[in-house]
Amino acid sequence: MNPNFHKKVLKNGMVVLFEKRDIPVISVAFAVRNGGINESLNEKGISHFIEHMLYKGTPTRDSKKISEEIEKNGGILNGFTDECITAYWCKMPSKHIDIALDVLGDMVRNPLFDEKEVEKERKVIFEEIKMRKDNPGIYVMDEIQRMLYDKPLGDNLIGTYETMNSIDRKKLVNRFNEVYKPNNMILCVVGNADFNKILKFAEKNFGNESGKVPHYNVSKKNEKKIEKRKGIDQSVFAFAYHVPLHEDKKNHVAEVLSTLMAEGMSSRLFSEIREKRNLAYSISGDSNINKDFSYNLIKIGTTKENIEKVKKLILEEFQKVAKALTEKELNQVKEQIIGNYNISMEDSQSQMASLLANEISGKAEEFYEFEKNILDVKLEDVKKMANIKDYSFFALVPE
């Protein structure tokens, strides 16, 4: 355990996370345990819509004042919505932590949801939907989740034109009032600050109200689809497979397998598909592990003619790993993962996001056990997971 890490659950259920660092920079986030996975089919995108609206003003700050208080003091301000979390964060000189806490705390407690701003932001989200569809790399990543899960999880968390048109101010306010309560919230700070002062701020500014986050069942599936599109020259496809849930070692196994296969220029698929055969330019992998759903994916850009050939090579490479992975190669991959983990901790914002992710999926303090958990991954477990029985596949190809 990191001696500079502190955690406290307040009487109202709010979790406060803090990692002390002797640097002149502070990263601060308020997060809520709510995202796309907590939405029904007819309200897809409401969590993301609420995220946008919280930057649009409170009774004491309009949107310009919110951004100016952070940015004019040398900070950056942003937020994100994921399947299991929505977060509002800033990074700024540590001497301005009081400003960071005050501005972000005001946003998550007192949003106005001004009717005119709701309609304006609806149009902004329509443009964001278009942007995601127009970008083949992003579109393929959105679509592969449709191939892996039935609705509502299978639908994109940004929503659709239909759901965005149906979500009015009343629905936004109702969902905000249901979910944005202390027992569903996490305050995370990484940098040079006083933990007791952070606790005092949280205790003073957040009451004892409780909220409830909706929960919907996750139904897995595997589907394969090729979609044609005019105006593109390269094919982009995603190959994905489910990995076990609620088995921590298996989840770390998934991270090891993902890195081994497709993360970095030394990965097996990069070597086999790009370096040996020149069949693709971009090859990347990722492990998307959550407490309610988990999968590994590989994304590749290639020609329309080479898709089947590349897919065949992927499956063959997995079988090679399943049959003949060595301890030497496994240890090299572990060293790579642990090195990347240490590098990621250099940035306070990255560390803040990692602590939040670990708290959402289990306990933040487990983040500091990552190296041990990776080292504990067994060769036979990686080989067993590599023996893929089924998978999902989505390709966007030129017409």
C-alpha positions as CSV (number, residue, x, y, z in Angstrom):
1,M,0.0,0.0,0.0
2,N,1.2,3.5,-0.9
3,P,1.9,5.4,2.4
4,N,0.8,8.6,0.7
5,F,-2.7,7.2,-0.1
6,H,-5.6,8.0,2.1
7,K,-9.3,7.0,1.9
8,K,-12.3,7.8,4.0
9,V,-16.0,7.0,3.6
10,L,-18.0,9.9,5.1
11,K,-21.1,9.3,7.2
12,N,-23.2,10.3,4.2
13,G,-21.6,7.5,2.1
14,M,-19.4,9.8,0.0
15,V,-15.9,8.3,-0.7
16,V,-12.9,10.6,-0.5
17,L,-9.7,9.5,-2.1
18,F,-6.3,11.3,-1.8
19,E,-2.8,10.7,-2.9
20,K,-0.2,13.1,-1.5
21,R,2.4,14.3,-3.9
22,D,5.1,17.0,-3.4
23,I,4.6,18.7,-6.7
24,P,3.0,22.1,-7.5
25,V,0.1,20.5,-9.4
26,I,-3.2,19.2,-8.2
27,S,-5.8,17.0,-10.0
28,V,-9.3,17.1,-8.6
29,A,-12.4,15.1,-9.6
30,F,-15.9,14.7,-8.5
31,A,-17.4,11.5,-9.9
32,V,-20.8,9.7,-9.7
33,R,-21.3,6.0,-9.9
34,N,-23.6,6.3,-12.9
35,G,-23.1,6.0,-16.7
36,G,-24.4,4.4,-19.8
37,I,-24.9,1.0,-18.2
38,N,-27.5,2.6,-15.8
39,E,-29.8,3.7,-18.6
40,S,-32.8,2.1,-20.1
41,L,-33.2,1.9,-23.9
42,N,-35.5,4.9,-24.2
43,E,-33.2,7.2,-22.2
44,K,-29.9,6.3,-23.8
45,G,-27.5,9.3,-23.5
46,I,-29.1,11.0,-20.5
47,S,-26.0,10.6,-18.3
48,H,-23.8,12.2,-21.0
49,F,-26.4,14.9,-21.5
50,I,-26.3,15.7,-17.8
51,E,-22.5,15.8,-17.9
52,H,-22.7,18.5,-20.6
53,M,-25.3,20.5,-18.6
54,L,-23.2,20.7,-15.5
55,Y,-20.8,23.0,-17.2
56,K,-23.6,25.4,-18.2
57,G,-24.0,27.2,-15.0
58,T,-25.1,27.4,-11.3
59,P,-27.0,30.1,-9.4
60,T,-23.6,31.8,-8.7
61,R,-21.6,31.0,-11.9
62,D,-22.5,31.0,-15.5
63,S,-20.6,28.8,-18.0
64,K,-18.0,31.5,-18.7
65,K,-17.3,32.0,-15.0
66,I,-16.9,28.3,-14.4
67,S,-14.3,27.9,-17.1
68,E,-12.6,31.2,-16.3
69,E,-12.1,30.5,-12.6
70,I,-10.2,27.3,-13.5
71,E,-8.4,28.4,-16.7
72,K,-7.5,32.0,-15.7
73,N,-5.7,30.4,-12.7
74,G,-3.6,28.2,-14.9
75,G,-5.9,25.1,-14.9
76,I,-7.6,22.8,-17.4
77,L,-11.2,21.7,-17.0
78,N,-13.0,18.7,-18.5
79,G,-15.2,15.7,-17.8
80,F,-16.2,12.4,-19.2
81,T,-19.0,9.9,-19.2
82,D,-18.3,6.2,-19.4
83,E,-20.5,3.1,-18.9
84,C,-20.1,3.0,-15.1
85,I,-19.0,6.5,-14.2
86,T,-19.5,10.2,-14.9
87,A,-16.7,12.5,-13.8
88,Y,-15.9,16.2,-13.6
89,W,-12.2,17.2,-13.2
90,C,-9.6,19.9,-13.3
91,K,-5.9,20.0,-13.1
92,M,-4.2,23.2,-11.8
93,P,-1.5,24.7,-9.6
94,S,-1.8,23.1,-6.2
95,K,-2.1,26.5,-4.5
96,H,-5.5,26.9,-6.1
97,I,-7.0,23.7,-4.7
98,D,-9.7,25.7,-2.9
99,I,-10.8,27.1,-6.2
100,A,-10.9,23.6,-7.8
101,L,-13.0,22.2,-5.0
102,D,-15.3,25.2,-4.9
103,V,-16.0,25.3,-8.6
104,L,-16.4,21.5,-9.2
105,G,-18.3,21.1,-5.9
106,D,-20.8,23.9,-7.1
107,M,-21.2,22.2,-10.5
108,V,-22.2,18.8,-9.1
109,R,-24.5,20.2,-6.4
110,N,-26.2,23.2,-8.0
111,P,-26.7,23.0,-11.8
112,L,-29.3,25.2,-13.2
113,F,-30.4,23.1,-16.2
114,D,-31.5,26.3,-17.9
115,E,-34.2,25.5,-20.5
116,K,-32.4,27.5,-23.3
117,E,-29.1,25.9,-22.5
118,V,-30.7,22.5,-22.6
119,E,-31.9,23.1,-26.2
120,K,-28.5,24.6,-27.2
121,E,-26.6,21.6,-25.8
122,R,-28.9,19.1,-27.4
123,K,-27.7,20.5,-30.8
124,V,-24.1,20.2,-29.6
125,I,-24.7,16.5,-28.8
126,F,-26.3,16.0,-32.2
127,E,-23.0,17.2,-33.7
128,E,-21.1,14.9,-31.4
129,I,-23.2,11.9,-32.6
130,K,-22.4,12.9,-36.3
131,M,-18.7,13.2,-35.4
132,R,-18.6,9.7,-33.9
133,K,-20.3,8.2,-36.9
134,D,-18.1,10.0,-39.4
135,N,-14.9,8.9,-37.8
136,P,-14.4,5.2,-38.9
137,G,-12.0,4.4,-35.9
138,I,-14.5,5.7,-33.3
139,Y,-17.5,4.2,-35.1
140,V,-16.0,0.7,-35.2
141,M,-15.3,0.9,-31.5
142,D,-18.9,1.9,-30.8
143,E,-20.3,-0.8,-33.1
144,I,-18.3,-3.7,-31.6
145,Q,-20.1,-3.2,-28.3
146,R,-23.3,-3.8,-30.2
147,M,-21.9,-7.1,-31.4
148,L,-21.0,-8.1,-27.8
149,Y,-24.1,-7.1,-25.8
150,D,-27.9,-6.9,-26.2
151,K,-29.6,-3.6,-25.6
152,P,-29.5,-1.4,-23.6
153,L,-25.8,-1.9,-23.0
154,G,-25.3,-2.6,-26.7
155,D,-26.4,0.9,-27.6
156,N,-23.9,3.8,-27.5
157,L,-23.9,5.7,-24.3
158,I,-23.9,9.0,-26.2
159,G,-27.5,8.3,-27.2
160,T,-29.4,8.5,-30.5
161,Y,-31.3,11.3,-32.3
162,E,-34.5,9.7,-31.0
163,T,-33.5,9.6,-27.4
164,M,-31.8,13.0,-27.5
165,N,-35.1,14.5,-28.8
166,S,-37.1,12.8,-26.1
167,I,-35.0,13.8,-23.1
168,D,-36.4,17.2,-21.9
169,R,-35.4,19.3,-18.9
170,K,-37.7,17.5,-16.6
171,K,-36.1,14.2,-17.3
172,L,-32.6,15.6,-16.9
173,V,-33.5,17.2,-13.5
174,N,-35.3,14.0,-12.3
175,R,-32.3,11.8,-13.1
176,F,-29.9,14.3,-11.6
177,N,-31.9,14.5,-8.4
178,E,-32.1,10.6,-8.2
179,V,-28.4,9.9,-8.8
180,Y,-26.2,12.9,-7.7
181,K,-26.3,12.3,-4.0
182,P,-23.4,11.9,-1.6
183,N,-23.7,8.1,-1.3
184,N,-23.2,7.7,-5.0
185,M,-20.3,10.2,-5.2
186,I,-16.5,10.0,-5.1
187,L,-14.1,12.9,-4.5
188,C,-10.6,12.2,-5.7
189,V,-7.5,14.4,-5.3
190,V,-3.9,13.7,-6.3
191,G,-1.2,16.3,-5.6
192,N,0.1,18.6,-2.9
193,A,-2.8,19.2,-0.5
194,D,-4.0,18.6,3.1
195,F,-6.3,15.6,3.4
196,N,-8.0,17.0,6.5
197,K,-8.9,20.2,4.6
198,I,-10.4,18.1,1.8
199,L,-12.5,16.1,4.2
200,K,-13.7,19.3,5.9
201,F,-14.8,20.7,2.5
202,A,-16.7,17.5,1.7
203,E,-18.4,17.3,5.1
204,K,-19.3,21.0,5.1
205,N,-20.7,21.1,1.5
206,F,-22.5,17.8,1.0
207,G,-25.5,16.8,3.1
208,N,-26.9,13.4,4.0
209,E,-29.4,12.8,1.2
210,S,-29.2,9.3,-0.4
211,G,-29.8,8.5,-4.1
212,K,-30.3,5.3,-6.0
213,V,-28.7,4.4,-9.3
214,P,-30.8,2.4,-11.8
215,H,-29.5,-1.0,-12.7
216,Y,-30.2,-3.1,-15.8
217,N,-29.1,-6.6,-16.6
218,V,-26.2,-7.2,-19.0
219,S,-26.9,-9.9,-21.6
220,K,-23.9,-11.1,-23.6
221,K,-23.8,-12.3,-27.2
222,N,-21.4,-12.7,-30.1
223,E,-22.2,-11.3,-33.6
224,K,-20.3,-10.6,-36.8
225,K,-21.1,-7.9,-39.3
226,I,-19.5,-6.1,-42.2
227,E,-20.8,-2.7,-43.2
228,K,-20.1,-0.8,-46.4
229,R,-19.6,2.9,-46.6
230,K,-19.0,5.3,-49.4
231,G,-16.2,7.9,-49.2
232,I,-13.6,5.8,-47.2
233,D,-10.5,4.2,-48.6
234,Q,-9.4,1.9,-45.8
235,S,-11.2,-0.8,-44.0
236,V,-11.3,-0.7,-40.2
237,F,-12.3,-3.6,-38.1
238,A,-12.6,-4.7,-34.5
239,F,-12.2,-8.2,-33.1
240,A,-13.5,-8.7,-29.5
241,Y,-14.1,-11.5,-27.1
242,H,-15.6,-11.7,-23.6
243,V,-13.4,-12.3,-20.6
244,P,-14.6,-13.7,-17.2
245,L,-16.1,-11.4,-14.6
246,H,-15.6,-11.2,-10.8
247,E,-12.4,-13.2,-10.9
248,D,-9.6,-10.7,-10.3
249,K,-6.9,-13.0,-11.4
250,K,-8.7,-13.8,-14.6
251,N,-9.2,-10.0,-15.2
252,H,-5.4,-9.5,-14.8
253,V,-5.0,-12.5,-17.1
254,A,-7.1,-10.6,-19.7
255,E,-4.8,-7.5,-19.4
256,V,-1.7,-9.7,-19.9
257,L,-3.3,-11.4,-22.9
258,S,-4.3,-8.1,-24.5
259,T,-0.8,-6.7,-24.2
260,L,0.8,-9.8,-25.5
261,M,-1.4,-9.9,-28.6
262,A,-1.9,-6.3,-29.7
263,E,-0.5,-3.5,-27.4
264,G,2.7,-2.0,-28.8
265,M,5.0,-2.6,-31.7
266,S,6.5,-5.7,-30.0
267,S,3.1,-7.4,-29.7
268,R,2.5,-10.7,-31.5
269,L,-0.1,-9.3,-34.0
270,F,1.9,-6.2,-34.8
271,S,4.9,-8.4,-35.6
272,E,2.9,-11.0,-37.5
273,I,0.5,-8.8,-39.5
274,R,2.4,-5.6,-40.1
275,E,6.1,-6.4,-39.8
276,K,6.1,-9.8,-41.4
277,R,3.3,-9.5,-44.0
278,N,2.7,-5.7,-44.4
279,L,-1.1,-6.4,-44.3
280,A,-2.0,-3.4,-42.0
281,Y,-0.8,-0.1,-40.8
282,S,-2.4,0.4,-37.4
283,I,-2.9,-2.5,-34.9
284,S,-4.0,-1.8,-31.4
285,G,-5.5,-3.6,-28.5
286,D,-7.4,-2.8,-25.3
287,S,-8.8,-4.6,-22.2
288,N,-12.2,-3.1,-21.2
289,I,-12.8,-4.5,-17.7
290,N,-15.7,-3.4,-15.5
291,K,-17.5,-5.0,-12.6
292,D,-20.6,-5.7,-14.8
293,F,-19.0,-6.5,-18.1
294,S,-15.5,-7.2,-19.5
295,Y,-14.0,-7.8,-22.9
296,N,-10.7,-7.6,-24.8
297,L,-10.6,-6.1,-28.3
298,I,-8.2,-5.7,-31.2
299,K,-8.6,-2.9,-33.8
300,I,-6.9,-3.0,-37.2
301,G,-6.8,-0.9,-40.3
302,T,-6.3,-2.8,-43.5
303,T,-7.6,-3.2,-47.1
304,K,-11.0,-4.6,-47.8
305,E,-9.4,-7.5,-49.6
306,N,-7.2,-8.5,-46.6
307,I,-9.9,-8.6,-43.9
308,E,-10.5,-12.4,-44.0
309,K,-6.8,-13.1,-44.2
310,V,-6.0,-10.8,-41.2
311,K,-8.9,-12.3,-39.2
312,K,-7.5,-15.8,-39.9
313,L,-4.1,-14.7,-38.7
314,I,-5.5,-13.3,-35.5
315,L,-7.2,-16.6,-34.7
316,E,-4.1,-18.6,-35.6
317,E,-2.0,-16.4,-33.4
318,F,-4.3,-17.0,-30.4
319,Q,-4.0,-20.7,-31.0
320,K,-0.2,-20.5,-31.0
321,V,-0.4,-18.7,-27.6
322,A,-2.8,-21.3,-26.3
323,K,-0.5,-24.1,-27.2
324,A,3.0,-22.8,-26.9
325,L,3.4,-19.6,-24.9
326,T,6.6,-19.7,-22.8
327,E,7.4,-18.4,-19.3
328,K,10.1,-16.2,-20.9
329,E,7.7,-14.4,-23.2
330,L,5.1,-14.1,-20.4
331,N,7.6,-12.5,-18.1
332,Q,8.6,-10.0,-20.8
333,V,5.0,-9.0,-21.2
334,K,4.6,-8.6,-17.4
335,E,7.6,-6.4,-17.4
336,Q,6.1,-4.3,-20.1
337,I,2.8,-3.9,-18.3
338,I,4.4,-3.0,-15.0
339,G,6.6,-0.5,-16.7
340,N,3.7,1.2,-18.4
341,Y,1.8,1.2,-15.1
342,N,4.7,3.0,-13.4
343,I,4.9,5.5,-16.3
344,S,1.2,6.2,-16.0
345,M,1.6,7.2,-12.4
346,E,3.9,10.1,-13.3
347,D,0.9,12.2,-14.3
348,S,-1.4,13.3,-11.5
349,Q,-4.4,13.4,-13.8
350,S,-3.8,9.8,-15.0
351,Q,-3.4,8.7,-11.5
352,M,-6.6,10.4,-10.5
353,A,-8.5,8.6,-13.3
354,S,-6.9,5.2,-12.3
355,L,-7.9,5.6,-8.7
356,L,-11.5,6.5,-9.7
357,A,-11.7,3.5,-12.1
358,N,-10.5,1.1,-9.3
359,E,-13.0,2.6,-6.8
360,I,-15.8,2.2,-9.3
361,S,-14.9,-1.5,-10.0
362,G,-14.0,-2.4,-6.5
363,K,-11.6,-0.6,-4.1
364,A,-9.2,2.3,-5.0
365,E,-6.5,0.8,-2.8
366,E,-6.3,-2.2,-5.1
367,F,-4.6,0.0,-7.6
368,Y,-1.4,-0.2,-5.6
369,E,-1.5,-4.0,-5.7
370,F,-1.5,-4.0,-9.5
371,E,2.2,-5.0,-9.9
372,K,1.8,-7.9,-7.5
373,N,-1.4,-9.1,-9.3
374,I,0.3,-9.0,-12.7
375,L,3.3,-10.9,-11.4
376,D,0.9,-13.5,-10.0
377,V,-0.6,-14.3,-13.4
378,K,0.0,-17.9,-14.3
379,L,1.2,-19.2,-17.7
380,E,-1.6,-21.8,-17.9
381,D,-4.3,-19.2,-17.2
382,V,-3.1,-17.0,-20.1
383,K,-2.9,-20.1,-22.4
384,K,-6.4,-21.1,-21.4
385,M,-7.9,-17.7,-22.1
386,A,-6.1,-17.5,-25.5
387,N,-8.1,-20.6,-26.5
388,I,-10.9,-18.5,-27.8
389,K,-14.2,-20.4,-28.5
390,D,-16.2,-17.5,-29.9
391,Y,-15.8,-13.8,-30.7
392,S,-17.5,-10.8,-32.1
393,F,-16.4,-9.0,-35.2
394,F,-17.3,-5.7,-36.9
395,A,-15.8,-4.2,-40.1
396,L,-16.4,-0.9,-41.9
397,V,-15.3,-1.3,-45.5
398,P,-15.3,0.9,-48.6
399,E,-18.3,0.4,-50.9
